[in-house]
Amino acid sequence: MPVTPPMQGKFVLLSLGLLAGTANALTSYANDWIDPGFIVNKGWNSSAEGAQDTIITWAEKSAANGPWSVMDKPATPPTGDKRDFMSWAPYWHPDCSNTGNTTELPLEQVYSDCEYTRRDGEFNPDYRDLTDSFNFQNMSDSILYNTLAFVITDDAKYADTVVNFIDTWFLSPETGMKPNLDFAQMIRGVGRSKGSPTGVLDLKGMTKIASAVMVLRQMSAPQWTTERDNGLNDWARQYITWLQTAELALEERAAPNNHGTYYFNQLGAIQLMVGDFEGAKTTIMDFLNGIYQGQIDANGEQPLEARRTRPYHYRAYNLAGLITNIRILAQADPSTVPDIWAFPSASGGTIQGALEFAMNGGVPEDEAKYASELYPSIGALASALGDDGTGKYASFLAEHEPDYPHEAWFLWNQPMWDSGYTGDNSIKDEEGENGDGEETGRGGSVTTNDQGDAAGQNVLSRLLMAVGVTVSVVAVSFS
């Protein structure tokens, strides 16, 4: 008889309905590079007031749950040092039938003696027990939103929050993470003691952090001291070396699908942060001339994402990464704009074509909860390329998410003034009846069906902030 591993774990997946009246939603977008100059210069107008209110609300609610640290996890990596980042590969499940034991095994013996096999798209619930990946996502979102709130309000408390979180996660000798992912997304089982290439994805939020840091630096924020800047840059340069030399990282770099896309997001963004603009340009051009060539068909289909268990989600997820890479290149070398947006794949496909394929293809019934994952990318393309003189992007958003000008992404995806907004004026801070939490792509934490949204739309993937506790059920997009 197969042996069943015990159900243990620090966190439990909760129904959002149980948190009704106490939960407040924060959107964790898949990824994005925000032009620091646009933020510092406050390049928006009054149509973005709703987005500003949302950002301030999310900044405050997320800050209440920090700071976070790699020291928080309940397990120790093989090095014996909890400062090493560590997470479990989520799609790998134990088969203990060959252990010679017909009773329940201790969890430690399950990890060491059972064989683990991969089931695509099927989460092993105990991957949530290790908190590093979830905490990092929570922190990177909070750093971004608190930086934006600092610019919007000129209130120093938001910048104080950002530097506290950065000091705790990166710079403190006691709690700072070591600059490697040697034990990220470990596959447990016989003879296994290191991470997986897919673990590089766990730090995709470095893109948001790098963008936020450049905002503070350009503002000459007093909280962002020379000592702190030098310290984070030193950490980042060591991590860049790991990304460019470690076997696990190089395998992820070569991944032809969204995994490779997000590797280049990370590397390019961190290179910008440390001032290596030429390196960032080279990084993104390597991506465009490399794995990108096989990612988009002539008709706009993304074949490597279409074959997955949730094709609509994976198309939207990779699109967010593609747009982020183009924005990083535009930051590194503004002379590449606007032509770089039309950079073709080997089949003649383009990012705009991929976006419109996803828009026109509709949302499969079994993926309805992922519908809104595409919306930030629609806003990004509309802001970069215009709306073809037809208003089709604004019309699509107005139909499918009427309150989109209250989404945080509306602030930095400009100009989109007077773009067909038809929703109400409520801040994107939902309380009330919610549906069950669901795993989503790495674009966010929890998808809810919030009855309070205008037109009853499914909201974007959410990171729940309950009173005094973070319920972070983060989704993963693994190959």
N, C-alpha and C positions, 0 to 999 in steps of 0.2 A: 504494500500500500504506500503510495507517495507520502512523503513527510511534508507537512504544511508548516512553513515558517511562522513564528508568532507574530501577531499584529501588534507591533510596537512602534512608537514614534512620538516625537515631541509635539507635532502639529496634527490637527485633524481637519479634514475638508468639511467646512460648515456650509449648510444651506444659507443662502443670502436671506431667505425668509426669516430665519432665526435671528437675524441681525436687524430686522426692520425697525426703523426708528432710531437706530444707533449708528448705522453704517453710512459713511460718506464716500462717494466714489471719486477716484482720481485716475485719470487716464494715463496709462503708460504707453506712449506711441512706440511702434516697432523700432524706429531710429530716425534721426534727422540731424543735419548740420545746419545750425542757425548762424547766419552771417553776423558776427559780433558788431561790426560797424553799423548795421541796420538797427540793432538793439540799442547800442550806445547813443545813436542819433535820434532814437525814438521815431523811426520812420513810418509811423502809422497815424491815422486820424481818428476822429470820433466814432467811426463805424466799428472800431475795435474795442470800444469800451466794455462790451460784454465779455470779450476774450480776456481783457485785463482783469476784470472782476473774478473770472474763473481761475486765472493763474494765481491771484493773491489768495483765494480760498484754498486752492490745492497746496500752495506753498505752506500755509499755516498748518493745515491738517497733516501734511506729510512730516513737517518738522517736529511735530509732537511725538513722533514715533522714533526719532533718532536720538543720539547717533548710533551707527551700526559698526560692527567690527568683525573681522574673521575670528576673533577670539570667542564669539558668541556660539559657535557651533558645538554640538554635544559630543563630537568625536575628534580624534587626533590623527593627522596624516601619518603615513609611514615614516616620515623624518622625525617624528616625535615633537614637532614644532607646530602649534596651532596657528602660527602666523602664515603658514603655507595654506593657500586657498585649496578647498576640497569640496567636491560635489559628487553625487552619484549620477551615472548615465540613466536617464529616466525610462527608456524603453526596454530595459533588460530585466528579465524575470528569473527567479531561481527554480531549478528543477532538482529536488533533493531525493529523487527516487533511488539513486545509486549510492547513497551514503551508508547503507546497512543499518539504518536506524528506523524503526517503525513508529516512533513517538515524536512529539514536537521537539525540534532542535532549538538550542539557544541561538539567539540572533547572530552572535559572533561566529558560531559554527556554520550557520547558513552562509554567511559571507565568505568563509574560507573553504568550505568543503562541497558546497553545491555547485552544479554547473549553471551558468546563466546564459539564457538565449534571448535574442532580440525579437520583439513583436512590434512592428512599425505602427506608430500612432497610438499604442496602448501603454498607458502610464503605469509603472509600478508605484503604488501609493507611497512606499517608504522612501522614495527619492526625495521627498520633502523634508525628511528628518535632518538632512544637512542644510544649514541655513545660508551658507555663503552666497550662493547664486541669487537667492531671493533677496537677501539683504543688500547685495550690490545693486540690484535693479531698483529697489526702494530708494537707496541712497542716491543713485545717479539721477533718478527722477526728481527727488527732493532738491538736489543741488541745482538742477536746471530751473525748476520753478521758483526757488528762493532767489536765484540770481536775477531772473526776470522780474520778480516782485520788487527786488531792490531797485532796479532801474525804473520801474513804473512809479514807485512810491517815494523814492529817495529816503526810505526808512532803513537805518543802519542795522536793525535787528535781523533783517533777511541776510545781509552779508555776513553778520556774525554767525548765523546758522550755517552758512556755506563753509566758512573756514573751520568751524568746529567739526563738521562732518569730514572734511578733507584731512584735517589733522588726525582725527581718530582712525580713519580707514587707511591712510597712506603714510603719514609722517611720524606718528608716535613710535618711539622705540619699544614700547610695551604692547601696543595693539596694531601697529602698522602691518599691512599685508606685504609679504615678499613679492617681488616683481616677476612672478612666473605662474603658470597654470599647469604645473607638472602633475597635479592630482585632480584636475577638473574633469568631471563626468567619468569617474572611475567605473570600470566594469568589474563588478565583484566576481568572486569565484576562484576555483583552483588555479594557483600559479599567477594570479593577476595582482599587481600592486602599483600600477601607474595609471595616469589619466588617459583620456581619449582625444584624438584630434578635434572632435566636436565640442570639447570643453572650452575651446577658444571663444565660442559663442557666448559663454557665460559673462564675459566682460565687454559685450557689445556696447553697454552703456558708457564706456569710456568716450565715445563720440559726443554724447551729451555733456559729459564733464569737461572735455576739452573745449567745447564751444563756450560753456559757462565761464571757465577760467579765463579765456581770451576776452570775454566781456569785462570781467573784473579788472584785468590788466589794462585794457584800453581806457577804462574809466579812472584809472589810478585810484581805485578804492583803497582807503587807508587800511582796511582789514587785510588787503592782499599785499603783504610786505615782501620786500626783496628776499628775505630769508625763506619765507614760505614758498615763493615763486621758484627759487633755486632748489629747494628741497623737493618739490613736486616734479620739476624738470629732471632732476637727478634720478628720481624713481622712474619717470617715464622713459628716459634714455635706456635704463637697464631693461625695462620691459620691451622696448623696441628691439633691443638686441635679442631678447628671448624670442620675440615674434619672428625675427629674421633668421634665426639659427637653430632653434629647437626642432627636433624631428616632429613632434606633435603639431607644432605650429605650421611647419612647412607642408605637412599633409593636409591641414585645413586650408592653407592657401591654395592648394591645387584642387580642392573640391569644386566641381563644375557648377554646382547649384547655389542656393542661397547661402550655404555655409561659406563658400569662397567669397561671395559678395560681401558678407559681413566681416570677414577677415580684413578685406581691403578698407572697409569703413573704419575699423579700429586703427589700423596702422596709419592710414592717411591722416586721420583726425589728430592722432597723438603727435605725428610729425609736425603738423601745423602748430600745435600747442607749444612744442619746444623750439619753434622758429625755423624749422627745416622745410621751407616752402618748396624748394626744388625737389627735395626727397618726396614730399607729398604728391607733387605733380607726377614724378616718375612712378610712384606707387599706383596712382589711379590710371595712368596711361598703360601700365603693365596689365592692369585689370581689363581695360577696354580692348587692348590688343590680344588679350589672353582668354580667360574663361568666359568673359562676356560674349565672345564671338559665337558660342554655342547655346546661348541662353534664350534668344528670341527668334522665332520663326518669322518668315516674311509677312504672315497674316497677323502677327502680334502675339500668337500663342507662346507660352513659356513651357516648352515640352518637359523640362526636368522637374518643374513644379506641378504640371498637370498630371503626372503619373502618381502623385502622392495620394494619401488617403483623404486629404482635405484640399483638393486642388484650388478652389476659390481662395481659401485662406493663404495657401502657399504662393499663389500668384501675387496677392496683395502684399505679402510679407517680403518677397524678393523685390517687388517694385519699390518699396520703401528703402531698401538697401541700395538699389540702383540709383534712385534720386539722390540719396545721401552721398554716394560716390561722385556724382556729377557736381553737386554743390561743394564738396571738398576741393575738387579740381578747379572750380570757378573761384574759390577763395585763394587757392595757391597761385593761379594765373588767370586773372580776370580777362585777359585777351582771348581766352578760349570761348568766351560767351558771345553770342548765343549758339554758335555753330556746334558746340560740343553736345548739345541736347539732341542733335540729329545723328550722332555717331552711330553707324550701322553695325549690326551683327553680320556674321558670315552669310546669313540668309537674306540680308537687307532689312531686317527688322529693326525697330527703334523703340526707345522707352515710351514715347508717345503712342506708338502703335500698340505696345503691350498694355498700356493703361486703357486705351479705348477697347481693346479686345476684352479685357476684364469687365469694363463697364457694360459693354453690349451683350456679353454672354449671360448676364443675369446671375442670380444667386441660387444655387441648388437648394431644394427644400431642407436637406439635411445639414446645410451650412448657413442657414438663415442667421444664426447668432454671430456670424463673422462678417456680416454685410458691411458694417461701418469701418472695417479695417482698411478699406480702399479709399475712404474719403480724404484723409490727409494728403494722399498722393494726387488726388484730383485737384485739390487746392494748390499743391506745389507746382503742378504743370501749368495750371491756369495763371499763376503768378509769374512763372518763368517765360511762358510762350504766348500768353494772351489767350483769349477765348475764341479764336478763329473768326471774330466778328459776328458770331452767332449766339454767344452766351450759352453754349451747350453744357459747359462744365458747371456754371452757376445754376443753370436750370436743373441739371441732374442732382446737384447738392440740395437745392431748394425742395425738390420733390422727395428725396430720400432721407434727408436730415434737415428739416426746416430751420432748426435752431443752430446751424453750423457756425454762424458768426460768434457764437458763445463758446465754441471750442477753442482751446488754447492755441492750436495750430493756426487759427485764423490770424492771430497777431503777426506772425512772421511770414505768412504767405501773402504778401501784398505786392503790387496793388490788386485788390479784389473789391474795391469800393462799390457800393450800390449794386451788389451782385445777385440780386433776386431774393434777398432775405424775406422770409414769410413767417418766421417763428415768433415765440413770445420773448419776453425780456428776462426770463429767470436765469440765474447763475447755474452753471453746470455742477450742481452740488446736490445729489439726489438723496432724499430720505423717503421711506415709505415701503410699499409692497414691492418685493423683488422676486425674480425667479431664482431657480437653483444656480449656484456657481458652476461654471463649466470650464474645462481646460481650453485655452485658446493657443494660438501661435505665440511665439516669443514677443509678439507685438504688445502683449499686455498681460493682465493677471487674471481677471475674471470677467466673463461676459454676463451681463444681467439683462433681463427684460423688464425695464423700468416703466411702470404704467404712468409715471408722471411726465415722461418726455413728450414734447410736442409730436403729435401724430403717432404716438406710441411706438416710436422707432427703437430698435435695439441700440443701446449705447455702445460706444467703443469698449474694447477690453479694459477692465477696471482693476485697480488696486484698492482693495477695501481698507478703510481706516476705521476700525471699530474703537470704541472707547477704551483707551489704555493698551490696545494690542493691535498688531498688524496681522491681518489674515491675508497672507500672500500666497495665493495659489497660482503660481506663474506657469504659463504655458511654454512649451518648448517646440522648436521647429528643428528637429534633427533628421539627418539623412539616414 
